[in-house]
């Protein structure tokens, strides 16, 4: 509260209190907005959009005269349309097909829901729904970069409002991708959300999405070079090859092997890219065969020795299967250091899980037939 307001209330005999802003209903009168709703997984980003949807249903029951305040070029901002990214169908398999789903509930959208695979299909959806003035585009950061300029141009031209619940930071605590960066540049409004840290001994605000695996009941944090995108639902996984997610504060967000990734793994990939595959093959063979002899194990042990954290949580990351496969996916899909033939050779020579590699490469839009 500003000092003048604080002094005024105190002079009137009121106690010292901190007055917060109330939650405001959505203002459908304001045109040309690109609203980013950001936060870690589980912070309520899509639920925020669902509240806007509920507000729209109330506003639509108002007098027809209200349309003059909420309509631009035939598009009424009280009329929302929900656009789901195509890979998101797996998140809530038990919900209706027309659900705007979030953890703990959903809103039925009827005919006002579509599925998009990229910015071009989104552009077609916008053209096919000229009466809708508010578009809720879930997981916008998963689209190609073109989406940032598409929604800006449509908002400028037709006064449309776009609500974009999306991750901006990935599990590595880095900007998710170029699309996320461009969406931030083009946004008119940003609503940052937080959640309680989900560590059992903590109740601090959490800003970060934490990826981990469960192996024999133990929490095993994802290694830094874990595949950037892994398509799957929000439900707890029993398969140690499939990750779980939660929100964590800075103290409890474990991210092992970042140093190893850039000090060892990437240089080995660069050497392979120059034609010398043997050093990388040797390290991956150690990881896949006897991980305690690998440079990865030595790196984590060294970092652990100088860490303030006394528990073994970071080292639990080495209990997860398919670590060599993850390294190959990182070097091929993200760093572009390995050729397709080298990926095939490594998988064959080391007897790796080809199905796992194929699925993860497809998740990251670098599909590769491994035979």
Buried (B, 14 or more C-beta within 10 A) or exposed (E): EEEEEBEEBEEEEEEEEEEEEEEEEBEBEBBBBBBBBBBBBBBBBBBBBBBBBEBBEEBBEEEEEBBEEBBBEEBBBBBBBBBBBEBBBEBBEEBEEBBBBBBEEBBEBEEBBBBBEBBBBBBEBBEEBEEBBBBBBBBBBBBBBBBBEBBBEBBEEBBBBBBBBBBBBBBBBEBBBEBBBBBBEBBBEBBEBBBBBBBEEBEBEBBBBBBBBBBEEBBBBBBBBBBBBBBBBBEEBEEBBBBBBBBBBEEBBBBBBBEBBEEBBBEBBBBBBEEEBEBBBEBBBBBBEEBEEBBBBBBBEEBBEEEEEEEEBBBBBBBBBBBBBBBBBBBBBBBEBBBEEBBBBBBEEBEBBBEBBBBBBBBBEBEBEBE
